[in-house]
């Protein structure tokens, strides 16, 4: 390990998003070691996510020594326990698509926005399996979720990464909660060479969504959420007409592509591949080496496209909603 102290704290901050091991002074003497993904560093508070999905907090004064754990090779979907990798990717999705408001029931994050997009309007368990560590009895925690979302005139909804929270998923199913959407989380390593040459189509990359970008999928109601985290917005144009769009945001070595869409009239012309290459190139410029995206399990064409580009399945997740909202 490399010596670390308050003077070297900026170096620890540079490791945000990386896997680190930190030796901490115990108040009673001696040391303890913690290992995980560094989530936060600064203002006297440091946090890392361990392999059990737990957030470990510690102060600068507690640090004895630390080092970054560099997996070789650093490929998407390798290096850490599967549960930790699921947590890491779901944290990426949560961070880069921030809800307007967060309430917490233990380690359940209740994300509350204006009703558009299920990710920003659903409960994400973040604690250890099988139930994500709410700080209430499970039935009482679910009742509290229902109460809070109904008070906001929102449909009570859970985002359930599988198989990590399979028991919670089954528990809700037994209560009558229905799967609204089942989706696959796909991952890939960003290629070294990204061919962006095109005779027929123009690629435009911006740091905010243009009016044309927003109009293609009628995404105006999502603009506020998208602007809450820095991202790149790609447009593919044909004769000055926007025919495909996508958004990509980066945290550490990971990037996440969202709102990827090609005008149906222009599908089958290689535009989807060109669009994804443009998005990955933009993320690579921000230091990303890996990319993830989420695809509805029933979107066969989309799954085929991404897998033809080398994307690999990582895990499923369900959006499960309370079918009887009067409950």
N, C-alpha and C positions, 0 to 999 in steps of 0.2 A: 504493500500500500504506500501511497505518496503522502507525506505529512500534510496536514491541513489545519488551519487555524482561522481565526477571525480575519486575518490579513488575506488569506487565500479564498475567502468566501465568494468573490466574483467568479472564481474558477468553478465552484460548485454550481453557481447559477448558470454557467455555460453548459452544464450537463443536463439541464431540464429536457425531459423526453427520453433520456438515456437510462440504462439499467446501471445502478450503482450499489456498492456495498459501503456501509458507514459504520464505524466503530464509535459508540457513544459512551461517555462517562456516566456511570450510575451514581445517583445521589448518595448511596450508602457505601460507595467505593467500588472499584472494579469496572468492568466494561460489559457492554452487550453489543452484538452486531445485528444490523438490520440490512436487508437486501430487497431491492425492488426498483420500479420505474420512478425516477424523480419527477414529481408532478408540479411542485411549487417551491420557490426559493426566493426569499426576500422579506423585508419588513420584520425580520427576526423570527419568521416562521418558515420551516421547511417541511415538506410532505413527500412521502413516497408511497407507491402502491405495491404491496407485497404479493407473493404468489397465491395467497388465499383471498385476494381481492380486498384486503384491509388497508386503510389509510393510516400510516405511521407518521406522527408529527414529532418534531424535535427542534430545539433551538440551536443557534450558532454556538453557544457556550458549551453545549453537550458534545460537540464533535471533537473526537480525538484525532482520527485519521479517516480518510475515505479514498476510494478510487472508482473509476468507471469500469464496468465490466463490458469488455468488447467481444461480443460473440463473433466467431470466425467460421464460415462467412456470415455476414449480417444479411441474411435473406428473409424476405417476408414469410411469416408463418413458421419460423424456426427459432431455436435458442432458448425460449422460456417455457415454463409449464403451460399446457393448453389453457387452463383456467385464467392464467395471467394474461395470455395473448388475447383471449376474448375480452377481458376487462380493459386491456389497452386499446383495442379497436373501438369498443363501445364508448370509452372515454373520449377518443378522437372524434367520434360522431357527435357526442354531446357537446364537446368544447367548440367545435367548428360550426355548429348549428344551434346557437344559444337561445334558450327560451327567454321570454320577457321577465318571468318571475320563477323563483325556485322556492319550494317549501320542502322540508325534510321530515320524514318519520324514521328516526334512526338513520340507517344508511340507504333508505329509499329516497330518491330524488324525484319530487313531484314537479314536473316541468309544466308551466302554465303560460300560455300565450293567448292568441285570439281565435283559436280553433282551427287554424290552417296548418297543415302538416302534422302528422301524428307524432313525429319525434319530439316536437316542441310542445306537445300537449299530452304527455304520457308519463307514467311512473317508470323510472329506470332503477332497478335494484343494483346497488354497488358493493354491498357487503359480501361476506362469505356465503357459499352455497350451504344448504339448499334453498333458503328463503331470502337471502340478501340482507339479513340483520335489521329488520325493523325494531324499534325500541318498545314495541307493544306486543301483546299477544297477537298471533297472526290474524285471527278473525277480527279483532278490534282494529288492527292496522288497516285491513282491507275496508272495514266500515268507515274509517277515517278518510281513506282515499276517496271513497264514494261521496262522502259528505263534502269534502273540499272541492272536488271537481263539479259537483252539482251546484254548489254555491256560486261557481264561476260560469254556470250554464254551459259546461263542457261535458262530453261523454267520458265517464271514467274509463281510462285506458292504461294498460301496462305494455311496456316494451320488455320482452322476455328473451334474452340471449340463451340459446340452447346448445348443448345439453346442461350448461352450468346451472340454470334455474328450472330444470325440468320438473322438479317436485312442486315448485310454486306454480308453474304452468298447469300441472295436473290438478292442483288444489283449486285454482280459479275455474278450470273447466268443470270441476265437480260442483261449483257454485252457480254454474250457468253462464259464465263468461265465454264469449265466442271469439274465435280467431277471425279478425277482420282482414288481416293481410299476413301471409307467411312469406318471408324473404330470405335470400341467401346473401351472406357477406362474402364477397370475392376479394382476393388480394393478388398483387403482382409486384415484381421488382421492376423499377423503372429502367428500361433499356438504356445502354450507353449511347446508342445511335438511334435517333428518332427522325425518320424521313418525313419532312413536312412539305416537300415539293408537290405542287399541283398546278396543272395548266389551267384547269377550268374553275377552280374555287380559290377564293381569297380568305386568308386566316387573319382574324383581328383579335388581339388579346388586350383587355382593359382591366383596370383595378376596381371597377365598379360596373354594375349592370347598366347598359345603355337602354334607351327607350325601345329600340328594336329587339334587344335581348329579352326584355321583360314582356314584350308583346307576343312573342312566338308561342309561349305556353300560358299567356295571361297570368304571369307571375308577379303582378304588381303588389298583391297583398303579402307576398313573401319578402319584398324588398327590405323591409325594416330588419327582419331576422337575419337576412343574408349580410347586411351591412354591419351587423354587430360583431363580425369576425373578419379580419382581412382575408381577401381571396382574389383569385384571378378569374375572369370571365372570358370565355372563348366564344367567338362567333365564326361560323363558316358562311361566306356570302357567295351568291351566284348572281351575276348581273346586278350587283348592289342590293340584292334581296337577301336577308338573313334566313338561312335554311336549316341551320343547326346551332345549338347552343349547349354550353356546359359550364359548370362552376367547379373550381378546385381550391381547397384550402389546406394549409400545411401546418403541422405541429411536430417539431423535432425532425426525425427522419421519415415520418409518415405524412402522406397527403390523402385527402378524401375527395373524390369526385361526386358531385350531386347535380340534380336537375339536368341530366344529360338527355338531349332530345333532338331528333332529326325530323324535319317536316316529312310526313308520310309520302308526299309526292316525289321526294328526292331520296328515298331509301333504296338500297340495292346498288348504289353508285360508289361505295367506298367512303362515303362522307363520315359515317360513324367511326371508322378506323382513323381517319384523318383528324377528326375532332378529339378523340382520346389521345392521340399522339401530341396534339397541340396542348392539351391540358397537362399531360405528363411533362412536357418540355417546360411549361411554365412553373410547375411544382419543382422540377429539378433545379431551376434557377434559384429557388428559395432554399435549396439544400436537401430536399426530399430525395430519398432513394427507394421508397416503397409507396405503393398506392393501394387504396381500398375503395370499394364502392358497394352499394347495396342494390339488389335487383329482386323485384317481385318474383316469387317462385313460378308464377304462371306466365311470365314473360319469356317464352321460349326463344324468340328471335334475339332478344337482348342477351340472354345467357349464352346463346351460341356465338354471338359476335364477340363478347368479352373473352370467352374461353378460347376462341380462335386467335386472340391476341396474347394468350399466355396467362390470363387470369385463372386463379385456382380457388376452389371452394375452401372457405375457412370454417364458417359455422352458420347455422340457421338462427333466425329469431322470429318470434310471433308478436304481432300487435293484437292483444286480446282485449276486447271491450265488454262492458257490462251490457248484456242484451236487453235487460229490463231496467231501463233508466229510471223507472218510478220507484225502484227498490229503496 
